[in-house]
């Protein structure tokens, strides 16, 4: 049995969800990752850090 997934959507490709375990994220160490999905089709893989807030 596996635990819950992170599930955070990518900030630009919102169909792409993180498939890493929940609670995994650490900036620059353990980024979000999952399949790149565009228009409902898997187009490759994707890894990303959460964008930094702009003042």
mmCIF entry with sequence, helices, sheets and N, C-alpha, C, O atoms, coordinates in Angstrom:
data_MODEL
# 
_entry.id   MODEL 
# 
_entity.id                         1 
_entity.type                       polymer 
_entity.pdbx_number_of_molecules   1 
# 
_entity_poly.entity_id                      1 
_entity_poly.type                           'polypeptide(L)' 
_entity_poly.nstd_linkage                   no 
_entity_poly.nstd_monomer                   no 
_entity_poly.pdbx_seq_one_letter_code       
;(UNK)(UNK)(UNK)(UNK)(UNK)(UNK)(UNK)(UNK)(UNK)(UNK)(UNK)(UNK)(UNK)(UNK)(UNK)(UNK)
(UNK)(UNK)(UNK)(UNK)(UNK)(UNK)(UNK)(UNK)(UNK)(UNK)(UNK)(UNK)(UNK)(UNK)(UNK)(UNK)
(UNK)(UNK)(UNK)(UNK)(UNK)(UNK)(UNK)(UNK)(UNK)(UNK)(UNK)(UNK)(UNK)(UNK)(UNK)(UNK)
(UNK)(UNK)(UNK)(UNK)(UNK)(UNK)(UNK)
;
_entity_poly.pdbx_seq_one_letter_code_can   XXXXXXXXXXXXXXXXXXXXXXXXXXXXXXXXXXXXXXXXXXXXXXXXXXXXXXX 
_entity_poly.pdbx_strand_id                 A 
# 
loop_
_entity_poly_seq.entity_id 
_entity_poly_seq.num 
_entity_poly_seq.mon_id 
_entity_poly_seq.hetero 
1 1  UNK n 
1 2  UNK n 
1 3  UNK n 
1 4  UNK n 
1 5  UNK n 
1 6  UNK n 
1 7  UNK n 
1 8  UNK n 
1 9  UNK n 
1 10 UNK n 
1 11 UNK n 
1 12 UNK n 
1 13 UNK n 
1 14 UNK n 
1 15 UNK n 
1 16 UNK n 
1 17 UNK n 
1 18 UNK n 
1 19 UNK n 
1 20 UNK n 
1 21 UNK n 
1 22 UNK n 
1 23 UNK n 
1 24 UNK n 
1 25 UNK n 
1 26 UNK n 
1 27 UNK n 
1 28 UNK n 
1 29 UNK n 
1 30 UNK n 
1 31 UNK n 
1 32 UNK n 
1 33 UNK n 
1 34 UNK n 
1 35 UNK n 
1 36 UNK n 
1 37 UNK n 
1 38 UNK n 
1 39 UNK n 
1 40 UNK n 
1 41 UNK n 
1 42 UNK n 
1 43 UNK n 
1 44 UNK n 
1 45 UNK n 
1 46 UNK n 
1 47 UNK n 
1 48 UNK n 
1 49 UNK n 
1 50 UNK n 
1 51 UNK n 
1 52 UNK n 
1 53 UNK n 
1 54 UNK n 
1 55 UNK n 
# 
_struct_asym.id          A 
_struct_asym.entity_id   1 
# 
_struct_sheet.id               AA1 
_struct_sheet.type             ? 
_struct_sheet.number_strands   2 
_struct_sheet.details          ? 
# 
_struct_sheet_order.sheet_id     AA1 
_struct_sheet_order.range_id_1   1 
_struct_sheet_order.range_id_2   2 
_struct_sheet_order.offset       ? 
_struct_sheet_order.sense        anti-parallel 
# 
loop_
_struct_sheet_range.sheet_id 
_struct_sheet_range.id 
_struct_sheet_range.beg_label_comp_id 
_struct_sheet_range.beg_label_asym_id 
_struct_sheet_range.beg_label_seq_id 
_struct_sheet_range.pdbx_beg_PDB_ins_code 
_struct_sheet_range.end_label_comp_id 
_struct_sheet_range.end_label_asym_id 
_struct_sheet_range.end_label_seq_id 
_struct_sheet_range.pdbx_end_PDB_ins_code 
_struct_sheet_range.beg_auth_comp_id 
_struct_sheet_range.beg_auth_asym_id 
_struct_sheet_range.beg_auth_seq_id 
_struct_sheet_range.end_auth_comp_id 
_struct_sheet_range.end_auth_asym_id 
_struct_sheet_range.end_auth_seq_id 
AA1 1 UNK A 32 ? UNK A 38 ? UNK A 32 UNK A 38 
AA1 2 UNK A 41 ? UNK A 48 ? UNK A 41 UNK A 48 
# 
loop_
_atom_site.group_PDB 
_atom_site.id 
_atom_site.type_symbol 
_atom_site.label_atom_id 
_atom_site.label_alt_id 
_atom_site.label_comp_id 
_atom_site.label_asym_id 
_atom_site.label_entity_id 
_atom_site.label_seq_id 
_atom_site.pdbx_PDB_ins_code 
_atom_site.Cartn_x 
_atom_site.Cartn_y 
_atom_site.Cartn_z 
_atom_site.occupancy 
_atom_site.B_iso_or_equiv 
_atom_site.pdbx_formal_charge 
_atom_site.auth_seq_id 
_atom_site.auth_comp_id 
_atom_site.auth_asym_id 
_atom_site.auth_atom_id 
_atom_site.pdbx_PDB_model_num 
ATOM 1   N N  . UNK A 1 1  ? 0.848  -1.186 0.000   1.00 0.00 ? 1  UNK A N  1 
ATOM 2   C CA . UNK A 1 1  ? 0.000  0.000  0.000   1.00 0.00 ? 1  UNK A CA 1 
ATOM 3   C C  . UNK A 1 1  ? 0.884  1.237  0.000   1.00 0.00 ? 1  UNK A C  1 
ATOM 4   O O  . UNK A 1 1  ? 1.889  1.284  0.710   1.00 0.00 ? 1  UNK A O  1 
ATOM 5   N N  . UNK A 1 2  ? 0.521  2.231  -0.785  1.00 0.00 ? 2  UNK A N  1 
ATOM 6   C CA . UNK A 1 2  ? 1.276  3.471  -0.838  1.00 0.00 ? 2  UNK A CA 1 
ATOM 7   C C  . UNK A 1 2  ? 0.503  4.587  -0.146  1.00 0.00 ? 2  UNK A C  1 
ATOM 8   O O  . UNK A 1 2  ? -0.720 4.536  -0.016  1.00 0.00 ? 2  UNK A O  1 
ATOM 9   N N  . UNK A 1 3  ? 1.253  5.599  0.296   1.00 0.00 ? 3  UNK A N  1 
ATOM 10  C CA . UNK A 1 3  ? 0.630  6.734  0.964   1.00 0.00 ? 3  UNK A CA 1 
ATOM 11  C C  . UNK A 1 3  ? 0.045  7.713  -0.046  1.00 0.00 ? 3  UNK A C  1 
ATOM 12  O O  . UNK A 1 3  ? 0.140  7.500  -1.255  1.00 0.00 ? 3  UNK A O  1 
ATOM 13  N N  . UNK A 1 4  ? -0.561 8.790  0.455   1.00 0.00 ? 4  UNK A N  1 
ATOM 14  C CA . UNK A 1 4  ? -1.158 9.785  -0.439  1.00 0.00 ? 4  UNK A CA 1 
ATOM 15  C C  . UNK A 1 4  ? -0.083 10.519 -1.240  1.00 0.00 ? 4  UNK A C  1 
ATOM 16  O O  . UNK A 1 4  ? 1.062  10.642 -0.803  1.00 0.00 ? 4  UNK A O  1 
ATOM 17  N N  . UNK A 1 5  ? -0.470 10.998 -2.406  1.00 0.00 ? 5  UNK A N  1 
ATOM 18  C CA . UNK A 1 5  ? 0.430  11.750 -3.267  1.00 0.00 ? 5  UNK A CA 1 
ATOM 19  C C  . UNK A 1 5  ? 0.315  13.240 -2.978  1.00 0.00 ? 5  UNK A C  1 
ATOM 20  O O  . UNK A 1 5  ? -0.689 13.696 -2.432  1.00 0.00 ? 5  UNK A O  1 
ATOM 21  N N  . UNK A 1 6  ? 1.343  13.995 -3.344  1.00 0.00 ? 6  UNK A N  1 
ATOM 22  C CA . UNK A 1 6  ? 1.365  15.441 -3.149  1.00 0.00 ? 6  UNK A CA 1 
ATOM 23  C C  . UNK A 1 6  ? 0.205  16.102 -3.903  1.00 0.00 ? 6  UNK A C  1 
ATOM 24  O O  . UNK A 1 6  ? -0.614 16.792 -3.296  1.00 0.00 ? 6  UNK A O  1 
ATOM 25  N N  . UNK A 1 7  ? 0.134  15.893 -5.220  1.00 0.00 ? 7  UNK A N  1 
ATOM 26  C CA . UNK A 1 7  ? -0.989 16.386 -6.014  1.00 0.00 ? 7  UNK A CA 1 
ATOM 27  C C  . UNK A 1 7  ? -0.974 17.865 -6.352  1.00 0.00 ? 7  UNK A C  1 
ATOM 28  O O  . UNK A 1 7  ? -1.940 18.353 -6.938  1.00 0.00 ? 7  UNK A O  1 
ATOM 29  N N  . UNK A 1 8  ? 0.088  18.611 -6.007  1.00 0.00 ? 8  UNK A N  1 
ATOM 30  C CA . UNK A 1 8  ? 0.126  20.034 -6.315  1.00 0.00 ? 8  UNK A CA 1 
ATOM 31  C C  . UNK A 1 8  ? 0.211  20.241 -7.827  1.00 0.00 ? 8  UNK A C  1 
ATOM 32  O O  . UNK A 1 8  ? 1.061  19.632 -8.477  1.00 0.00 ? 8  UNK A O  1 
ATOM 33  N N  . UNK A 1 9  ? -0.653 21.089 -8.403  1.00 0.00 ? 9  UNK A N  1 
ATOM 34  C CA . UNK A 1 9  ? -0.548 21.342 -9.844  1.00 0.00 ? 9  UNK A CA 1 
ATOM 35  C C  . UNK A 1 9  ? 0.633  22.254 -10.158 1.00 0.00 ? 9  UNK A C  1 
ATOM 36  O O  . UNK A 1 9  ? 1.003  23.105 -9.349  1.00 0.00 ? 9  UNK A O  1 
ATOM 37  N N  . UNK A 1 10 ? 1.221  22.070 -11.337 1.00 0.00 ? 10 UNK A N  1 
ATOM 38  C CA . UNK A 1 10 ? 2.284  22.955 -11.811 1.00 0.00 ? 10 UNK A CA 1 
ATOM 39  C C  . UNK A 1 10 ? 1.677  24.342 -12.010 1.00 0.00 ? 10 UNK A C  1 
ATOM 40  O O  . UNK A 1 10 ? 0.519  24.458 -12.411 1.00 0.00 ? 10 UNK A O  1 
ATOM 41  N N  . UNK A 1 11 ? 2.442  25.386 -11.737 1.00 0.00 ? 11 UNK A N  1 
ATOM 42  C CA . UNK A 1 11 ? 1.929  26.755 -11.821 1.00 0.00 ? 11 UNK A CA 1 
ATOM 43  C C  . UNK A 1 11 ? 1.620  27.197 -13.249 1.00 0.00 ? 11 UNK A C  1 
ATOM 44  O O  . UNK A 1 11 ? 0.821  28.115 -13.434 1.00 0.00 ? 11 UNK A O  1 
ATOM 45  N N  . UNK A 1 12 ? 2.221  26.579 -14.264 1.00 0.00 ? 12 UNK A N  1 
ATOM 46  C CA . UNK A 1 12 ? 1.954  26.947 -15.653 1.00 0.00 ? 12 UNK A CA 1 
ATOM 47  C C  . UNK A 1 12 ? 1.139  25.874 -16.370 1.00 0.00 ? 12 UNK A C  1 
ATOM 48  O O  . UNK A 1 12 ? 0.253  26.204 -17.158 1.00 0.00 ? 12 UNK A O  1 
ATOM 49  N N  . UNK A 1 13 ? 1.420  24.608 -16.116 1.00 0.00 ? 13 UNK A N  1 
ATOM 50  C CA . UNK A 1 13 ? 0.713  23.484 -16.746 1.00 0.00 ? 13 UNK A CA 1 
ATOM 51  C C  . UNK A 1 13 ? -0.174 22.840 -15.691 1.00 0.00 ? 13 UNK A C  1 
ATOM 52  O O  . UNK A 1 13 ? 0.195  21.828 -15.095 1.00 0.00 ? 13 UNK A O  1 
ATOM 53  N N  . UNK A 1 14 ? -1.337 23.424 -15.463 1.00 0.00 ? 14 UNK A N  1 
ATOM 54  C CA . UNK A 1 14 ? -2.175 23.030 -14.329 1.00 0.00 ? 14 UNK A CA 1 
ATOM 55  C C  . UNK A 1 14 ? -2.754 21.621 -14.424 1.00 0.00 ? 14 UNK A C  1 
ATOM 56  O O  . UNK A 1 14 ? -3.240 21.093 -13.424 1.00 0.00 ? 14 UNK A O  1 
ATOM 57  N N  . UNK A 1 15 ? -2.715 21.006 -15.594 1.00 0.00 ? 15 UNK A N  1 
ATOM 58  C CA . UNK A 1 15 ? -3.142 19.605 -15.711 1.00 0.00 ? 15 UNK A CA 1 
ATOM 59  C C  . UNK A 1 15 ? -2.084 18.663 -15.148 1.00 0.00 ? 15 UNK A C  1 
ATOM 60  O O  . UNK A 1 15 ? -2.381 17.513 -14.823 1.00 0.00 ? 15 UNK A O  1 
ATOM 61  N N  . UNK A 1 16 ? -0.856 19.148 -15.033 1.00 0.00 ? 16 UNK A N  1 
ATOM 62  C CA . UNK A 1 16 ? 0.262  18.336 -14.538 1.00 0.00 ? 16 UNK A CA 1 
ATOM 63  C C  . UNK A 1 16 ? 0.293  18.400 -13.019 1.00 0.00 ? 16 UNK A C  1 
ATOM 64  O O  . UNK A 1 16 ? 0.477  19.472 -12.443 1.00 0.00 ? 16 UNK A O  1 
ATOM 65  N N  . UNK A 1 17 ? 0.113  17.257 -12.370 1.00 0.00 ? 17 UNK A N  1 
ATOM 66  C CA . UNK A 1 17 ? 0.077  17.180 -10.920 1.00 0.00 ? 17 UNK A CA 1 
ATOM 67  C C  . UNK A 1 17 ? 1.306  16.456 -10.394 1.00 0.00 ? 17 UNK A C  1 
ATOM 68  O O  . UNK A 1 17 ? 1.816  15.540 -11.039 1.00 0.00 ? 17 UNK A O  1 
ATOM 69  N N  . UNK A 1 18 ? 1.781  16.866 -9.228  1.00 0.00 ? 18 UNK A N  1 
ATOM 70  C CA . UNK A 1 18 ? 2.929  16.224 -8.601  1.00 0.00 ? 18 UNK A CA 1 
ATOM 71  C C  . UNK A 1 18 ? 2.549  14.820 -8.148  1.00 0.00 ? 18 UNK A C  1 
ATOM 72  O O  . UNK A 1 18 ? 1.536  14.627 -7.476  1.00 0.00 ? 18 UNK A O  1 
ATOM 73  N N  . UNK A 1 19 ? 3.366  13.846 -8.521  1.00 0.00 ? 19 UNK A N  1 
ATOM 74  C CA . UNK A 1 19 ? 3.115  12.452 -8.158  1.00 0.00 ? 19 UNK A CA 1 
ATOM 75  C C  . UNK A 1 19 ? 4.077  11.956 -7.083  1.00 0.00 ? 19 UNK A C  1 
ATOM 76  O O  . UNK A 1 19 ? 4.180  10.751 -6.849  1.00 0.00 ? 19 UNK A O  1 
ATOM 77  N N  . UNK A 1 20 ? 4.785  12.885 -6.423  1.00 0.00 ? 20 UNK A N  1 
ATOM 78  C CA . UNK A 1 20 ? 5.657  12.533 -5.305  1.00 0.00 ? 20 UNK A CA 1 
ATOM 79  C C  . UNK A 1 20 ? 4.803  12.310 -4.046  1.00 0.00 ? 20 UNK A C  1 
ATOM 80  O O  . UNK A 1 20 ? 3.644  12.724 -4.016  1.00 0.00 ? 20 UNK A O  1 
ATOM 81  N N  . UNK A 1 21 ? 5.347  11.671 -3.018  1.00 0.00 ? 21 UNK A N  1 
ATOM 82  C CA . UNK A 1 21 ? 4.584  11.460 -1.777  1.00 0.00 ? 21 UNK A CA 1 
ATOM 83  C C  . UNK A 1 21 ? 4.216  12.789 -1.110  1.00 0.00 ? 21 UNK A C  1 
ATOM 84  O O  . UNK A 1 21 ? 4.955  13.768 -1.217  1.00 0.00 ? 21 UNK A O  1 
ATOM 85  N N  . UNK A 1 22 ? 3.091  12.817 -0.434  1.00 0.00 ? 22 UNK A N  1 
ATOM 86  C CA . UNK A 1 22 ? 2.654  14.016 0.280   1.00 0.00 ? 22 UNK A CA 1 
ATOM 87  C C  . UNK A 1 22 ? 3.708  14.449 1.293   1.00 0.00 ? 22 UNK A C  1 
ATOM 88  O O  . UNK A 1 22 ? 4.298  13.609 1.973   1.00 0.00 ? 22 UNK A O  1 
ATOM 89  N N  . UNK A 1 23 ? 3.947  15.754 1.397   1.00 0.00 ? 23 UNK A N  1 
ATOM 90  C CA . UNK A 1 23 ? 4.886  16.295 2.362   1.00 0.00 ? 23 UNK A CA 1 
ATOM 91  C C  . UNK A 1 23 ? 6.343  16.226 1.951   1.00 0.00 ? 23 UNK A C  1 
ATOM 92  O O  . UNK A 1 23 ? 7.222  16.528 2.758   1.00 0.00 ? 23 UNK A O  1 
ATOM 93  N N  . UNK A 1 24 ? 6.623  15.837 0.714   1.00 0.00 ? 24 UNK A N  1 
ATOM 94  C CA . UNK A 1 24 ? 8.000  15.639 0.261   1.00 0.00 ? 24 UNK A CA 1 
ATOM 95  C C  . UNK A 1 24 ? 8.745  16.942 -0.009  1.00 0.00 ? 24 UNK A C  1 
ATOM 96  O O  . UNK A 1 24 ? 9.969  16.968 0.117   1.00 0.00 ? 24 UNK A O  1 
ATOM 97  N N  . UNK A 1 25 ? 8.064  18.017 -0.371  1.00 0.00 ? 25 UNK A N  1 
ATOM 98  C CA . UNK A 1 25 ? 8.688  19.190 -0.991  1.00 0.00 ? 25 UNK A CA 1 
ATOM 99  C C  . UNK A 1 25 ? 9.659  19.935 -0.086  1.00 0.00 ? 25 UNK A C  1 
ATOM 100 O O  . UNK A 1 25 ? 9.336  20.299 1.045   1.00 0.00 ? 25 UNK A O  1 
ATOM 101 N N  . UNK A 1 26 ? 10.883 20.155 -0.630  1.00 0.00 ? 26 UNK A N  1 
ATOM 102 C CA . UNK A 1 26 ? 11.884 21.036 -0.022  1.00 0.00 ? 26 UNK A CA 1 
ATOM 103 C C  . UNK A 1 26 ? 12.571 21.762 -1.174  1.00 0.00 ? 26 UNK A C  1 
ATOM 104 O O  . UNK A 1 26 ? 13.186 21.131 -2.033  1.00 0.00 ? 26 UNK A O  1 
ATOM 105 N N  . UNK A 1 27 ? 12.466 23.081 -1.188  1.00 0.00 ? 27 UNK A N  1 
ATOM 106 C CA . UNK A 1 27 ? 13.019 23.894 -2.279  1.00 0.00 ? 27 UNK A CA 1 
ATOM 107 C C  . UNK A 1 27 ? 14.476 23.535 -2.552  1.00 0.00 ? 27 UNK A C  1 
ATOM 108 O O  . UNK A 1 27 ? 15.269 23.381 -1.624  1.00 0.00 ? 27 UNK A O  1 
ATOM 109 N N  . UNK A 1 28 ? 14.820 23.403 -3.829  1.00 0.00 ? 28 UNK A N  1 
ATOM 110 C CA . UNK A 1 28 ? 16.171 23.105 -4.326  1.00 0.00 ? 28 UNK A CA 1 
ATOM 111 C C  . UNK A 1 28 ? 16.707 21.735 -3.897  1.00 0.00 ? 28 UNK A C  1 
ATOM 112 O O  . UNK A 1 28 ? 17.829 21.388 -4.267  1.00 0.00 ? 28 UNK A O  1 
ATOM 113 N N  . UNK A 1 29 ? 15.958 20.957 -3.139  1.00 0.00 ? 29 UNK A N  1 
ATOM 114 C CA . UNK A 1 29 ? 16.416 19.657 -2.677  1.00 0.00 ? 29 UNK A CA 1 
ATOM 115 C C  . UNK A 1 29 ? 15.506 18.539 -3.173  1.00 0.00 ? 29 UNK A C  1 
ATOM 116 O O  . UNK A 1 29 ? 15.987 17.528 -3.684  1.00 0.00 ? 29 UNK A O  1 
ATOM 117 N N  . UNK A 1 30 ? 14.201 18.715 -3.024  1.00 0.00 ? 30 UNK A N  1 
ATOM 118 C CA . UNK A 1 30 ? 13.219 17.696 -3.402  1.00 0.00 ? 30 UNK A CA 1 
ATOM 119 C C  . UNK A 1 30 ? 12.050 18.388 -4.110  1.00 0.00 ? 30 UNK A C  1 
ATOM 120 O O  . UNK A 1 30 ? 11.016 18.640 -3.491  1.00 0.00 ? 30 UNK A O  1 
ATOM 121 N N  . UNK A 1 31 ? 12.210 18.699 -5.419  1.00 0.00 ? 31 UNK A N  1 
ATOM 122 C CA . UNK A 1 31 ? 11.164 19.437 -6.130  1.00 0.00 ? 31 UNK A CA 1 
ATOM 123 C C  . UNK A 1 31 ? 9.925  18.579 -6.385  1.00 0.00 ? 31 UNK A C  1 
ATOM 124 O O  . UNK A 1 31 ? 9.936  17.360 -6.212  1.00 0.00 ? 31 UNK A O  1 
ATOM 125 N N  . UNK A 1 32 ? 8.867  19.255 -6.800  1.00 0.00 ? 32 UNK A N  1 
ATOM 126 C CA . UNK A 1 32 ? 7.677  18.545 -7.261  1.00 0.00 ? 32 UNK A CA 1 
ATOM 127 C C  . UNK A 1 32 ? 8.010  17.898 -8.600  1.00 0.00 ? 32 UNK A C  1 
ATOM 128 O O  . UNK A 1 32 ? 8.836  18.425 -9.345  1.00 0.00 ? 32 UNK A O  1 
ATOM 129 N N  . UNK A 1 33 ? 7.388  16.774 -8.919  1.00 0.00 ? 33 UNK A N  1 
ATOM 130 C CA . UNK A 1 33 ? 7.650  16.088 -10.182 1.00 0.00 ? 33 UNK A CA 1 
ATOM 131 C C  . UNK A 1 33 ? 6.448  15.250 -10.584 1.00 0.00 ? 33 UNK A C  1 
ATOM 132 O O  . UNK A 1 33 ? 5.697  14.758 -9.742  1.00 0.00 ? 33 UNK A O  1 
ATOM 133 N N  . UNK A 1 34 ? 6.286  15.102 -11.885 1.00 0.00 ? 34 UNK A N  1 
ATOM 134 C CA . UNK A 1 34 ? 5.198  14.282 -12.407 1.00 0.00 ? 34 UNK A CA 1 
ATOM 135 C C  . UNK A 1 34 ? 5.197  14.340 -13.916 1.00 0.00 ? 34 UNK A C  1 
ATOM 136 O O  . UNK A 1 34 ? 6.086  14.948 -14.513 1.00 0.00 ? 34 UNK A O  1 
ATOM 137 N N  . UNK A 1 35 ? 4.213  13.717 -14.546 1.00 0.00 ? 35 UNK A N  1 
ATOM 138 C CA . UNK A 1 35 ? 4.146  13.757 -16.003 1.00 0.00 ? 35 UNK A CA 1 
ATOM 139 C C  . UNK A 1 35 ? 3.700  15.142 -16.486 1.00 0.00 ? 35 UNK A C  1 
ATOM 140 O O  . UNK A 1 35 ? 2.847  15.778 -15.867 1.00 0.00 ? 35 UNK A O  1 
ATOM 141 N N  . UNK A 1 36 ? 4.288  15.600 -17.600 1.00 0.00 ? 36 UNK A N  1 
ATOM 142 C CA . UNK A 1 36 ? 3.855  16.847 -18.227 1.00 0.00 ? 36 UNK A CA 1 
ATOM 143 C C  . UNK A 1 36 ? 2.624  16.535 -19.065 1.00 0.00 ? 36 UNK A C  1 
ATOM 144 O O  . UNK A 1 36 ? 2.690  15.745 -20.006 1.00 0.00 ? 36 UNK A O  1 
ATOM 145 N N  . UNK A 1 37 ? 1.504  17.155 -18.722 1.00 0.00 ? 37 UNK A N  1 
ATOM 146 C CA . UNK A 1 37 ? 0.242  16.919 -19.423 1.00 0.00 ? 37 UNK A CA 1 
ATOM 147 C C  . UNK A 1 37 ? -0.213 18.229 -20.049 1.00 0.00 ? 37 UNK A C  1 
ATOM 148 O O  . UNK A 1 37 ? -0.405 19.227 -19.355 1.00 0.00 ? 37 UNK A O  1 
ATOM 149 N N  . UNK A 1 38 ? -0.385 18.215 -21.369 1.00 0.00 ? 38 UNK A N  1 
ATOM 150 C CA . UNK A 1 38 ? -0.864 19.378 -22.109 1.00 0.00 ? 38 UNK A CA 1 
ATOM 151 C C  . UNK A 1 38 ? -2.056 18.931 -22.941 1.00 0.00 ? 38 UNK A C  1 
ATOM 152 O O  . UNK A 1 38 ? -1.956 17.969 -23.703 1.00 0.00 ? 38 UNK A O  1 
ATOM 153 N N  . UNK A 1 39 ? -3.177 19.618 -22.801 1.00 0.00 ? 39 UNK A N  1 
ATOM 154 C CA . UNK A 1 39 ? -4.411 19.283 -23.523 1.00 0.00 ? 39 UNK A CA 1 
ATOM 155 C C  . UNK A 1 39 ? -4.785 17.817 -23.348 1.00 0.00 ? 39 UNK A C  1 
ATOM 156 O O  . UNK A 1 39 ? -5.213 17.160 -24.297 1.00 0.00 ? 39 UNK A O  1 
ATOM 157 N N  . UNK A 1 40 ? -4.621 17.308 -22.122 1.00 0.00 ? 40 UNK A N  1 
ATOM 158 C CA . UNK A 1 40 ? -5.028 15.946 -21.807 1.00 0.00 ? 40 UNK A CA 1 
ATOM 159 C C  . UNK A 1 40 ? -4.079 14.862 -22.274 1.00 0.00 ? 40 UNK A C  1 
ATOM 160 O O  . UNK A 1 40 ? -4.377 13.680 -22.103 1.00 0.00 ? 40 UNK A O  1 
ATOM 161 N N  . UNK A 1 41 ? -2.945 15.223 -22.859 1.00 0.00 ? 41 UNK A N  1 
ATOM 162 C CA . UNK A 1 41 ? -1.993 14.227 -23.359 1.00 0.00 ? 41 UNK A CA 1 
ATOM 163 C C  . UNK A 1 41 ? -0.686 14.315 -22.588 1.00 0.00 ? 41 UNK A C  1 
ATOM 164 O O  . UNK A 1 41 ? -0.189 15.411 -22.329 1.00 0.00 ? 41 UNK A O  1 
ATOM 165 N N  . UNK A 1 42 ? -0.133 13.182 -22.222 1.00 0.00 ? 42 UNK A N  1 
ATOM 166 C CA . UNK A 1 42 ? 1.171  13.149 -21.570 1.00 0.00 ? 42 UNK A CA 1 
ATOM 167 C C  . UNK A 1 42 ? 2.235  13.440 -22.628 1.00 0.00 ? 42 UNK A C  1 
ATOM 168 O O  . UNK A 1 42 ? 2.330  12.743 -23.638 1.00 0.00 ? 42 UNK A O  1 
ATOM 169 N N  . UNK A 1 43 ? 3.033  14.481 -22.379 1.00 0.00 ? 43 UNK A N  1 
ATOM 170 C CA . UNK A 1 43 ? 4.028  14.940 -23.356 1.00 0.00 ? 43 UNK A CA 1 
ATOM 171 C C  . UNK A 1 43 ? 5.451  14.791 -22.836 1.00 0.00 ? 43 UNK A C  1 
ATOM 172 O O  . UNK A 1 43 ? 6.383  15.261 -23.488 1.00 0.00 ? 43 UNK A O  1 
ATOM 173 N N  . UNK A 1 44 ? 5.647  14.166 -21.708 1.00 0.00 ? 44 UNK A N  1 
ATOM 174 C CA . UNK A 1 44 ? 6.975  14.013 -21.132 1.00 0.00 ? 44 UNK A CA 1 
ATOM 175 C C  . UNK A 1 44 ? 6.899  14.093 -19.624 1.00 0.00 ? 44 UNK A C  1 
ATOM 176 O O  . UNK A 1 44 ? 5.861  13.808 -19.025 1.00 0.00 ? 44 UNK A O  1 
ATOM 177 N N  . UNK A 1 45 ? 8.009  14.483 -19.013 1.00 0.00 ? 45 UNK A N  1 
ATOM 178 C CA . UNK A 1 45 ? 8.082  14.607 -17.565 1.00 0.00 ? 45 UNK A CA 1 
ATOM 179 C C  . UNK A 1 45 ? 8.359  16.047 -17.164 1.00 0.00 ? 45 UNK A C  1 
ATOM 180 O O  . UNK A 1 45 ? 8.737  16.871 -17.997 1.00 0.00 ? 45 UNK A O  1 
ATOM 181 N N  . UNK A 1 46 ? 8.172  16.347 -15.888 1.00 0.00 ? 46 UNK A N  1 
ATOM 182 C CA . UNK A 1 46 ? 8.281  17.718 -15.412 1.00 0.00 ? 46 UNK A CA 1 
ATOM 183 C C  . UNK A 1 46 ? 8.706  17.699 -13.950 1.00 0.00 ? 46 UNK A C  1 
ATOM 184 O O  . UNK A 1 46 ? 8.187  16.910 -13.160 1.00 0.00 ? 46 UNK A O  1 
ATOM 185 N N  . UNK A 1 47 ? 9.642  18.560 -13.588 1.00 0.00 ? 47 UNK A N  1 
ATOM 186 C CA . UNK A 1 47 ? 10.021 18.756 -12.184 1.00 0.00 ? 47 UNK A CA 1 
ATOM 187 C C  . UNK A 1 47 ? 10.060 20.254 -11.939 1.00 0.00 ? 47 UNK A C  1 
ATOM 188 O O  . UNK A 1 47 ? 10.535 21.009 -12.787 1.00 0.00 ? 47 UNK A O  1 
ATOM 189 N N  . UNK A 1 48 ? 9.561  20.696 -10.776 1.00 0.00 ? 48 UNK A N  1 
ATOM 190 C CA . UNK A 1 48 ? 9.502  22.133 -10.527 1.00 0.00 ? 48 UNK A CA 1 
ATOM 191 C C  . UNK A 1 48 ? 9.525  22.467 -9.048  1.00 0.00 ? 48 UNK A C  1 
ATOM 192 O O  . UNK A 1 48 ? 9.050  21.708 -8.203  1.00 0.00 ? 48 UNK A O  1 
ATOM 193 N N  . UNK A 1 49 ? 10.102 23.642 -8.762  1.00 0.00 ? 49 UNK A N  1 
ATOM 194 C CA . UNK A 1 49 ? 9.998  24.254 -7.445  1.00 0.00 ? 49 UNK A CA 1 
ATOM 195 C C  . UNK A 1 49 ? 8.822  25.198 -7.471  1.00 0.00 ? 49 UNK A C  1 
ATOM 196 O O  . UNK A 1 49 ? 8.425  25.671 -8.536  1.00 0.00 ? 49 UNK A O  1 
ATOM 197 N N  . UNK A 1 50 ? 8.260  25.477 -6.312  1.00 0.00 ? 50 UNK A N  1 
ATOM 198 C CA . UNK A 1 50 ? 7.171  26.422 -6.240  1.00 0.00 ? 50 UNK A CA 1 
ATOM 199 C C  . UNK A 1 50 ? 7.716  27.826 -6.553  1.00 0.00 ? 50 UNK A C  1 
ATOM 200 O O  . UNK A 1 50 ? 8.798  28.177 -6.081  1.00 0.00 ? 50 UNK A O  1 
ATOM 201 N N  . UNK A 1 51 ? 6.990  28.631 -7.337  1.00 0.00 ? 51 UNK A N  1 
ATOM 202 C CA . UNK A 1 51 ? 7.497  29.960 -7.682  1.00 0.00 ? 51 UNK A CA 1 
ATOM 203 C C  . UNK A 1 51 ? 7.603  30.841 -6.430  1.00 0.00 ? 51 UNK A C  1 
ATOM 204 O O  . UNK A 1 51 ? 6.792  30.743 -5.509  1.00 0.00 ? 51 UNK A O  1 
ATOM 205 N N  . UNK A 1 52 ? 8.622  31.700 -6.424  1.00 0.00 ? 52 UNK A N  1 
ATOM 206 C CA . UNK A 1 52 ? 8.769  32.627 -5.312  1.00 0.00 ? 52 UNK A CA 1 
ATOM 207 C C  . UNK A 1 52 ? 7.791  33.774 -5.480  1.00 0.00 ? 52 UNK A C  1 
ATOM 208 O O  . UNK A 1 52 ? 7.521  34.204 -6.601  1.00 0.00 ? 52 UNK A O  1 
ATOM 209 N N  . UNK A 1 53 ? 7.258  34.273 -4.373  1.00 0.00 ? 53 UNK A N  1 
ATOM 210 C CA . UNK A 1 53 ? 6.329  35.400 -4.430  1.00 0.00 ? 53 UNK A CA 1 
ATOM 211 C C  . UNK A 1 53 ? 7.077  36.650 -4.835  1.00 0.00 ? 53 UNK A C  1 
ATOM 212 O O  . UNK A 1 53 ? 8.181  36.905 -4.354  1.00 0.00 ? 53 UNK A O  1 
ATOM 213 N N  . UNK A 1 54 ? 6.475  37.432 -5.721  1.00 0.00 ? 54 UNK A N  1 
ATOM 214 C CA . UNK A 1 54 ? 7.049  38.690 -6.159  1.00 0.00 ? 54 UNK A CA 1 
ATOM 215 C C  . UNK A 1 54 ? 6.449  39.825 -5.334  1.00 0.00 ? 54 UNK A C  1 
ATOM 216 O O  . UNK A 1 54 ? 5.236  39.842 -5.121  1.00 0.00 ? 54 UNK A O  1 
ATOM 217 N N  . UNK A 1 55 ? 7.263  40.777 -4.860  1.00 0.00 ? 55 UNK A N  1 
ATOM 218 C CA . UNK A 1 55 ? 6.722  41.876 -4.040  1.00 0.00 ? 55 UNK A CA 1 
ATOM 219 C C  . UNK A 1 55 ? 5.828  42.799 -4.817  1.00 0.00 ? 55 UNK A C  1 
ATOM 220 O O  . UNK A 1 55 ? 5.304  43.764 -4.261  1.00 0.00 ? 55 UNK A O  1 
# 
